[in-house]
Amino acid sequence: MATKRDYYEILGVTKGASDVEIKSAYRKLARKHHPDIDKTAGATERFKEIGEAYQVLSDAQKKKAYDQFGHAAFDRSAGFGGAGAGAGGFNPFGGGGGWQTYSWSSGGGNPNIQFDFGGFEDPFELFEQIFGGGSPFGQGFRRRPTYQLSLTFDEAIQGVTKEVEIESRNAEGRLQRKRMKIKVPAGVDNGTKVRFGDLDIVFNVARNQQFLREGVDIFSEITVNIPQLVLGDIFEVDTVQGKVKVRVPAGTQPGSLVKLKGKGAPRLGSSGHGDHYVRVNLDVPQNPSKEEKQLYEELKNLSSKKKGWF
């Protein structure tokens, strides 16, 4: 398996680059190496590589994980998982902007199909950035109005009905308001775009202090002591589906992941759930008691004797 290039190197920025510098570097490279412009061999792969780097470095949480663990932060076998970015614009619902991968439909089709336009708001913005000018479909083509709606982490997981007020202007340019109820399906994620009638809504989902979500998979942590790692134990952990008992096998190594199959987020538009992964962290005593020190000394001596047997 080929070694993956450093994301900062791909975008040509330093590790201390600001969000603005990262976004600017990405857009320049995306325009330069878009397959419709760059006809050299490997252009498509370079374009994908640039987009992948931006997906991570434009998201504060994923950037922090990458800075600490490198590519292993998004390797399931290493215990991590992977992206989201930003676009602004008018938001009648409140909350900030911020998405990268979302659905786009100009009419008909499945509104839940996901397309990645690499940090550009939609395919028309990408077209304009590359070729200049307006919509490739002419002046008569009108984009569907797109709004943003902020949700809590739990609302996105469980689904919720929101009553909102939408502001728009009629043909005479007058401001008009329309109240409507939005039934949010269970399992939407940050950046998910769903069609409601004649408009599209992009969801901004708040982060959760306890859980990290990667697609339909959920990650959390527990902290155990040395005897529990050596001998194994059973713990009660929180999941998005409620409390679950998890067995940590004897001899588990610090940093290992324990998988709870089917205990993750709902799969949007289909049945079933993702998985929940529990990371096992070790609590090393900072100030052990006299009795504890004595026991650790005995264990240390016992380990030394065992090594001497071979």
N, C-alpha and C positions, 0 to 999 in steps of 0.2 A: 504494500500500500504506500503510495507516494506521500511524502511529508508535506503538510499543508503550510502555505506561506503565512507569515505574520500579517495580521489584518492591518496594522499600522503601516507596514511596508507596502501592502497592496494599494492603499489610498495615498501613500506618499506623505504621511504626516507623522509627527513625533507623538510619543506616548502622552505628552502633556497638552496635546492640541485641544482647543476649545470645541464646543458643539458646532459653532459657526464655521470654524476651519474644517472640521470633518465633513460637514454637509457641503461646503463649497468644493472641497477636493473631490467628493463623490460625484457631484453633478458634472463637474468638468470631465472626469474620467468616463462617466456614463454616456455623455454625449460623444466623446471621442471614440469610444470602443463599442458603441451600439452596432449590432450586426448589419443594420441598414446603412451605416456609414463606413465602418471598418470592414473591409473585404479581405483582410489578411487572414492567414490560417490561424485558427484558434480564437477568433474574435468572440464567438459565442461563449466559450469557456471563460475568457477574460471578463466578459460582461457579467456572467454569473458570479465569478469570483469577487468582483467589485461590489456587486449587490449584496453578497453574503457578508463581506467585511463591514459594509455600512449598516446592515441589519443589526449587527452586534454592537458596533461602536456608537451607534446613534441612540441606543437604549442604555440608560444609566445603570440599571441593575445587571444587565448582561455584560456591559463594559467592565463593571467592577469584578464580575466573576472571571471574565477573560484576563483582566490584568493580574488576577491572583493565580489562576490555574491554567491559563493558556487555552489551547484547543480542547484540552481534557474537560473543560467546564461544560462542553456540549456533547460529550461522548457518554452515551448511556452506560457503556461498560465501565466507565470511570465514575459514574454516579451523578452525572449532571444532565442537562438537557438544553435548547435554543432560540426571538427577535421582534422589533417594532420600532417605528420612527415617527416623524412628525410632519404635519401640514396644518396650517392655521385656517382662518376663514371665519365667516359669520356663524355664530353658534347661539341660536335662540334658547337653548336649554341650559346654558351655563357650562362650566367646566372647561378644561384646556383642550388644545388640539393634540394630535399625536397618533398616527397610524402609519403602517407601511404596506402591509399586504391586505388587500380587501377585494370585494367583488365589484365588477362593473358590468352593467347590462344596458344596451341601448334600446331594449325592447324585446320582450319574450325571453325564453331561456330560463335557466335555473338561477335565481338570485343568490344562491349559496355557493355557487362555484367560485373558487378563489383564483385570482390572477395577481401576479406581482409586477407592479409597475415601478419598482425600485426607488421608492421615496418620492415619486411624482404623484400629484393628486389623482390623475386619471390618464388614460391613453392619449387624450387630446393635448394635455399639458406636455407629455413626453414628446409628442409630434411637434408641438410648437417650439420646444427647447432644441430639438434636433434640426428641423427644417425651417423654422421661423413661420410667421403668419398665423392664421387661425385654424379652425377646424378643417380637417381634410375632406369633410362632407359638405362644405359650402356654407354660406351665410344663413341658409334656411334651416339648418340643423340646430336644434335646441337641446342642451343637456338637461337631463333630469335633475331637479333640485336635490341637493344633498345637505343634510343637517347632521349635527352631532348630538348625542345624548349620553350623559354621564350616568354610570351605574356603580353601585358598590360591588365588591367581589362576590358577596353572597347572592345579590340580585342576578348577576351574570350566570352563576352556577345554577340557581334554582329556577330562574325565569321570574318575570314580574310584569304587572300591567301598570303603565305610566300614563297619566293624563297630562298632555302638553299643549302649549299654545304656539302655533307657528305663525311667524310674520312673513308676509310677502307683498309684492306690489302688483297691482292689476295692470291691464293694458294702458290705462290712463296715467299710470305711475303713482297711484294712490296706495298708501299703506293699508293692508287689510290683515286681520287676524282670524285664525281658525283654530278652534279647540278640537282635539281628537285624542282618542285612547290608543296607546301603542302597547300591544301585547308582545313582550319580549320573550322569545323562546329560550328554554333552558339550554345552557351550554355556550352562549355567545362569548366571545373573547375580546380583548382589547384590539380594536381595528376591524372587527367583523362588520360587514356592511349588509344590511337586509332591506329588501324592498317592501314598503308599506304603501299600497295604492299608487299614487302618481309621484311619490317621492322616495328617496333612499335615506336611510339613517345609518351613520357610522357610530359604533359604541365606544366610548372611552371608559374603560373599566379600572377602578381604583385598585391599587396593590393591597395585598393582605400581609400583615406582619408575621403571621404564623405559617402561611403556605406560599410556596412558589409554584406558579402554574406555567407549564410548557405544553401548549396545545391542549390535549385532553388529559395529560399526565400532571399529577400533583406531587410536590416534594415537601417534606417537612423533616424535622430533626428531633432526636431524643439524646439525652446525655446519660451515660451509665458509668458505674465505677468499675474498677479492675476485676473484682470477684465476679461481677455480673457478666463481664466479657469472657472470663475464663470458664465459668461454670454454666453460663447461659441463664436466661430468665425470661419471664413473660411481662410485657408492659401494656398498659392501656394508652392508646394514642388517639388524637382527634383526626378525623378525616372530613371531607366535605359532605360525607354521607352519615356522619355521626361517629361516636366512639367505637373503636375496634381494638381487640386484643391482638398483640403481635408477639411472636416468639423470636427472641434473639438466640440463635444456636450457640452452644458452647464453642469457644475458640474463635468467635467472630473478631475480625480485625477492626481497629478504629477507622472510621471513614467509610465502612462498608454500607451498602444499601440493602434494605430488606423490602421486598416487593409485596404489595397487597393488591392482588389482581382484581380488576374491576371496581376499585374503590376511588377512582379518579373522577374527573368531570364528565358530564353527559356529552355524547357525541352529537353535535348539532346536525339536525336533518336526518339522523338515523338512530337506531337503537343501540343500547349498550353504553358503557363508560370506559374511560381510560384507566390507567393504573395509578396507585399511590405508592411512592417510594419514600421509605423512612431511612434517613442517614443516621448512623450510630456514631455518636461522638463520645470520646473518653474524658471523664472528669478525673484529672490527676490531682490528688490532695496537695494543697499548698502548705498547710500547717498540720501534718499528721500528729496524732497524740503519741505519747510515749509507748502505749501498748501497740499502736499501729506500726510505729517504727520498728519495734521488736519483731513483730510478725513479718514485716517486709525484709528485715535482716535475715530471719530464718529462711524465708522463701529465696532470698538471694543466695544464701549458702547452699541451699538444696539444689538450686539451678546450677551452681558452680560444680557441685559434686557430679551431677548428671552429665555435664559436659566432659568431665574427666574420665567417664566410663568408656568413651569412644576414642 
